[in-house]
Amino acid sequence: PDILKESIITLIILVLIAIGPLIISIIKNYLSYYNFKANRNLDKIMLSYGALTNYHYDIPIEKVSAIVIKQSLQARIKNYYAIEVINAGIGNDKDEKPLITLYIEDKKINHILENIVPEFNNSIELNNGNNLIQYIIGKIPLIIFSLLLIKLLKWYVL
């Protein structure tokens, strides 16, 4: 019975540690990118998004130094990409995200590029994000902390 009780407590703690940050991240991103819009008006890219804090940027096309197509580890599963504008002055702060798309299917990339930034359609830099080994290495401190927390909680609870 004690082993079963320990196993159940360990499982509950691991599930909470694994799922808790994911749920918080999903909610935070939803609120951050709520009502996301990216348009082109003559010589400017206009970005607006946000639920609690509303961001609005007008980026002159001549100030754009590059366009980067990003793909995170999670987005690779469904072959999704995000397109980002590299521009001095935007993206310097933690909350600023100079994206012109949220994650989209790869077949929609050319359409977006042709309509919003046709000047850069032939000079795109692809950024595949972190590879699997970097991702796992980055999670090692969380795994160690989780195991120590489980041991500590077992010691106090049981």
C-alpha positions, 0 to 999 in steps of 0.5 A, a space after each residue: 500500500 505504501 509503494 502504491 501511495 508513493 507511486 500515485 503521489 509521484 505520478 500526480 506531481 510529475 503530471 502537474 510539473 509537466 502540464 502546469 507550465 504548458 497550460 500557463 504558456 498556452 493561456 499567456 500566448 493566447 492573450 498576447 496574440 489575441 486579434 493578431 493582424 498584419 497588413 501592408 499599406 504602401 511602404 509600411 507593414 502594420 502589426 497589431 495584437 494583444 488582449 490585455 496589452 494592445 500592441 500596434 507597430 507601423 514598420 517602414 519597409 526601408 527599415 526592415 533588414 531581413 525576414 526570418 522564417 522560424 520553426 520551433 521544435 513543436 511546430 516541426 510536428 505539423 510542419 508549421 512556420 512563423 515569419 518574423 521581421 528583423 528591424 532595428 527598434 522592434 523586438 528589443 523588449 521581451 514583450 515585443 514580437 515582430 512577427 508578420 504571421 503566427 504559425 502557418 502551414 508551409 504552403 501559405 508562406 509564399 502567399 504571405 511573403 508576396 502580399 506583405 514583403 514582396 521585396 524580400 521574397 527571394 532573400 529569405 533566411 530559414 531558422 529551424 529553431 532548436 534541435 532536439 538535443 538542445 531542447 533536451 539539454 535545456 530541460 535537464 535542470 527542470 528534470 533534476 528539480 522535479 526529481 528533487 521536489 518529488 523526493 522532498 515531498 515524499 519525505 514530508 508527506 509520508 
